[in-house]
């Protein structure tokens, strides 16, 4: 039985298209997320639990997912954000997160 605890990983949003990244300063509120209280269990059932906070909306959610092949999970949508995609991969004491969501700026 192994548990891995990580505190406060800061992840930036992946923008919906490359054109958004090149826009002017009019786009000042780009979402990002913090991940806290990560607990990974490699015993049966293998599972990941963590909290996810959208720093723009200040909404925090408790997230739990079963680890496929004892190493990864994918979450397509959460109760608070139906478009959010979370990819988590764990290996020993290392945990990687990828958090993405479509984003538009100034209606583009």
C-alpha positions in Angstrom: 0.0 0.0 0.0 1.5 3.3 -1.0 0.0 6.8 -0.7 1.4 9.8 -2.4 0.4 13.3 -1.2 1.2 16.4 -3.2 0.3 19.9 -2.3 -0.7 22.8 -4.5 0.2 22.0 -8.1 -0.6 25.0 -10.2 -1.8 24.3 -13.7 -2.5 26.7 -16.5 -5.4 26.4 -18.9 -4.8 25.2 -22.4 -6.5 27.6 -24.7 -9.0 26.5 -27.3 -6.9 27.6 -30.2 -3.4 29.0 -30.9 -5.0 32.3 -32.0 -6.3 33.0 -28.5 -2.8 32.8 -27.0 -1.6 35.6 -29.4 -4.4 38.0 -28.5 -3.9 41.4 -26.9 -4.2 42.4 -23.3 -8.0 42.5 -23.6 -8.0 38.9 -22.4 -7.1 39.5 -18.8 -9.1 36.7 -17.1 -7.7 33.4 -18.3 -8.7 30.4 -16.2 -6.2 28.3 -14.3 -6.6 25.6 -11.7 -4.9 24.6 -8.4 -4.8 21.0 -7.3 -4.5 20.3 -3.6 -4.7 17.3 -1.2 -3.7 14.7 -3.7 -4.0 11.1 -2.4 -3.2 8.2 -4.5 -4.0 4.6 -3.4 -2.3 1.8 -5.3 -4.2 -0.9 -3.4 -7.3 -2.5 -4.7 -9.2 -0.5 -5.9 -6.5 1.9 -7.2 -7.8 5.4 -6.9 -6.9 9.1 -7.0 -8.6 11.7 -4.8 -7.8 15.5 -5.0 -9.4 18.9 -4.8 -9.5 21.1 -7.9 -10.0 24.9 -7.7 -10.7 27.1 -10.6 -8.8 30.3 -9.7 -11.0 32.5 -11.9 -14.4 31.4 -10.5 -13.1 30.3 -7.1 -15.1 27.1 -7.3 -13.5 24.1 -5.6 -14.5 20.5 -6.3 -13.6 17.2 -4.7 -12.5 14.8 -7.4 -12.1 11.1 -7.3 -11.3 8.6 -10.0 -10.4 5.0 -10.4 -6.9 4.5 -11.8 -6.9 2.4 -15.0 -4.0 0.0 -15.1 -3.0 1.4 -11.7 -1.5 4.4 -13.3 -3.9 6.8 -15.1 -7.4 8.2 -15.1 -9.3 10.6 -17.4 -12.2 12.7 -16.3 -14.4 14.3 -19.0 -16.5 16.9 -17.2 -17.1 17.6 -13.6 -20.4 18.6 -11.9 -19.3 22.3 -11.9 -17.6 22.3 -15.4 -19.1 20.0 -18.0 -16.3 20.9 -20.5 -13.4 20.3 -18.2 -11.0 17.5 -19.1 -8.5 16.1 -16.5 -5.8 13.6 -17.3 -3.9 12.2 -14.3 -1.0 9.8 -14.5 0.8 8.3 -11.5 4.0 6.4 -11.3 5.5 5.5 -8.0 5.7 8.9 -6.1 5.3 11.1 -9.2 1.9 12.4 -10.4 1.2 14.4 -13.5 -1.9 16.4 -14.3 -3.2 17.9 -17.5 -6.3 20.1 -17.1 -7.9 21.6 -20.2 -11.1 23.4 -21.0 -12.3 25.3 -24.1 -11.9 29.0 -23.6 -12.9 32.0 -25.6 -11.8 35.6 -25.2 -13.8 38.7 -26.2 -16.2 36.4 -28.0 -13.6 34.8 -30.2 
